[in-house]
Amino acid sequence: MTAWDDELAALRSRALAVREHILAIGATPLGTHLGGSLSAADILVALYFHTLRVRPDEPDWPDRDHFVLSKGHASAALYATLAERGFFDPAELATYGRAGGRLLSHPTTKVPGVEFATGSLGHGLSLAVGLALAARRAGRPNRAFVLLGDGELQEGSVWEAAMSGAHFELDNLTAIVDRNRLQINGSTEKRMRLEPLADRWTAFGWRAVPVSGHDLRQLVEALDSVPAETGRPTVLIADTVKGRGVSFLENRKQSHYAALGRDTHARALASLRGAP
């Protein structure tokens, strides 16, 4: 095996661990937003274990890359990834949603590695534009990455931010769309049509790059290529599956939020691990 093969194998192992953590969080009394967390797991692993320049033991390192989870309801995926990356002890994941704990159902800056409290959909791209623009004006090396849900693209504020990112030629800005095609009340295309999505971003001045959101090789190669064009921000439109990895949760709007009982959790883990 080559070093590249070894890295991909390690990334896949991390993605499995992150999904296992997500299911464990989903088995807590509060439950969690399972479907969108599972669909985002590979994207977050590619970012935190390959792309982002971060220091888990120094979360506020001035030269770090910034990440904003605009789809803040997928906090379980972010917490699981941060714990795997070493920002905090994975044992703390068991405190998700508990009174007095810091792992709230939407991210807060009390958690090491979280840049902003997010979850009010449609705002994350604006925050990332601000981070990228500030770095540019200060002459600093920081890059800004933001993960958006596809349903939140129905918010007008997203497109105001997209227009700004292109206007300021922020090629240190990368957006990633978790394109799982489902939102809380069903199909994104039935609620408010988004296609042709790549053309929309292009029309706003971005370089749009379609990518499989579950192929770690494609993800890291696409992330390695940003900026895809000098002087323009990049958006990766990641084709994903809601509930990815658990057969009875995949492509089901009912997986948007769920609390797994003991038996269902065990069944979900078996499906994730490929047990017959």
Secondary structure, DSSP 8 states (H G I E B T S, - for coil): --HHHHHHHHHHHHHHHHHHHHHHHHTSTT-B-HHHHHHHHHHHHHIIIII----TT-TT-TT--EEEESSGGGHHHHHHHHHHHTSS-GGGGGGTT-TT-S--SS--TTSTT--S---STT-HHHHHHHHHHHHHHHT----EEEEEESGGGGSHHHHHHHHHHHHTT-TTEEEEEEE-SEETTEEHHHHS---SHHHHHHHTT-EEEEEETT-HHHHHHHHHT-SSSTTS-EEEEEE--TTTT-TTTTT-GGGSSB---HHHHHHHHHHHTT--
